């Protein structure tokens, strides 16, 4: 596991060749929206 700071408003965590991106879904950031992507 290695932390990675992505774009503003996006927190990213990498697990090998997989990246999980979390975005605030509401104005206060209490609800998050997740995206999972493979890294080439």
Beta strands, then each sheet from edge to edge (+ up, - down):
strand 1: 2-5
strand 2: 10-15
strand 3: 18-24
strand 4: 32-38
sheet 1: 1+ 2- 3+ 4-
end
